[in-house]
Amino acid sequence: MVGMKEYHRPKTVKEAVELLKRHGKKAKLIAGGTDVMVLLRAEKVTPEHLVSINAIPALRKLTFTAKAGLSIGPLVTYSDLLERAVVCEHYPILAQAAGLIGARQVQNVGTIVGNLCHASPSADMGPPLLALDAQVEISGPAGARTLPLQKFFVGPNQTALRAGEMVTAVLVPPPARASGSCFLKHGLRGQLEIAMVSAGVSLTMRNGAVARARIALGAVAPVPMRAEKAEKLLTGQPFSDGLCREAAASAAKECKPITDFRCSAEYRREMVEVFTRRALQQAAKVAQAG
Amino acid sequence: MKTAITLRVNGDAYDVVVPPQRTLLEVLRDKLLLTGSKQGCDKGDCGCCTVLIDGEAVLSCLTLAVEAQERDITTIEGLADGDVLHPLQEAFIRAWATQCGFCTPGMIMSGVALLEKNPTPSLDDVRRALGSNLCRCTGYVKIFDAVILAAQMQRERAAAQP
C-alpha cells in the first residue's frame, strides 16, 4: 500500500462526498473492505486518501415497509440480510445470494452495496437485484440521483458513479403478489467461490399467465445482464415446461461469455441454459403457489 | 500520516500509533505481540487470521487497524480463563484436531463464533462456519469432530452449573 497519506473518517454523507470530491482520483472509499483491502494490498489501487464510511451509522440502515419496499444502506452486510426475517420472508432471492458469497468471515463484513460498486461481472448480488428491479440511490457534489441498477453497471469494475459520488442505498420495490424468485450459482465449491455462471430470476403470475418476468445473469457478460428477449418470450404466456426451455435457450443465445481460467465460453453458454431453466422452474413453483 | 488509536483486545485497551494502511493482523502480531493469530495468505482466502470483532468472525488481514477502533476484539489468546481452556480448545486436544497447528487459532475462532450463535450445530452448520478456514494437514474430519464435541461439552458444563 504505497503512497497512502491519510485515513478519513467522516461523520456524515455530506462530509464523505466533500472528501471524495476534493481528492478526486486520489481518494478511495472503503466500507466492509473485503474487495478494497485485496486491491490495496495487491497495489491494484494506490489511493493517497482512504475515505471510510464506517463512522456514519445512518448508512447501516436496512428498512422494509409494505409500501416502499426494501432499502439497503451501504454498510448493510451479507450477514445482516441473512439474519433479517423480513428479507428471508419477502426477498428470499437476496438471502440465497448473500449466503453464497465468500464464506462466513466475508459475509460478516462485506456489504451488498460494495459488491455492486466493485462491479465484478460475476458479482453475486447483481443478478438477484436486477431481477427485483432494484434502483441505486446516489449522493454527490451535484446532489442526489437515482439510477436503475441496470444502468449502474457500465463495464468490468466500472460503474456510473461520477467523481465525488457515492451510493447511499439500494432500493428494492415491494414484492408483488403471486411472485416467486430464485438465485442459482454454478461453481466448483460450496464456499469461497466465484461464479462460473449465475442466474437470478423473478416471475409474477396473473390469471394463470406470466405477468412479469426477469432473467438476470452473472459472469457471462462484461456486466451482470438481463436476458430481455427471454423475458419477452415468457410474458403474457401460461407457464409451461416447453416455454421455460424456450426462454432458457434464448438466454443462452443472449449472453456474451468469454473463456477464462475458470471455464470456456462454450461451457458457460450451456450452463446459462441449464441454470436459467432450473431457476425459472423453481421461481414458477413459488409464484404459482402464491 | 500516522493515527493514534485505542484497540480493545481481549478486554484490555491498547493505545497504538499506526499508519492507516496497517492491518489489524499486523498490529496484533507485531505491536501487541499477540502472535496467536496467524498470517497465512494475507488476502482473505485461508482464514488463519480469523479473530472476533464484536462477537463476529472476521479476517484480521482484511481489516485495517484504524477500522477496528471502538470495537471489541477477541483473539485466540483471550479464550482461556487462566489455566481453564475454552471448551473448544479442550475439544481440539481431545479430538486430536491439530497437526501442524498453523490453522488451529483461526479454526477455533470460527468455531467459537458459531457456538456463540448456535449451541447445537449440525455437522453441516460446522462445515459451513469453517468453510473459509483452510487446513492442509488434517482433512478436516477431526476438526469438525472437535466442534461437535465442544458443543456437547458446553452443554454439559452448563448443566453441571447449579
Interface residues (C-beta under 8 A of the other chain):
Chain A: M1 M4 K5 E6 Y7 R9 I30 G33 T34 M37 V38 L40 R41 A42 L50 S52 N54 S79 G102 A103 R104 Q105 V106 N108 V109 G190 Q191 L192
Chain B: M1 T3 P19 P20 Q21 T23 D42 K43 G44 D45 G47 T50 E56 A57 V58 L59 C61 L62 T63 L64 V66 E67 S110 A113 L114 R128 A129 G131 S132
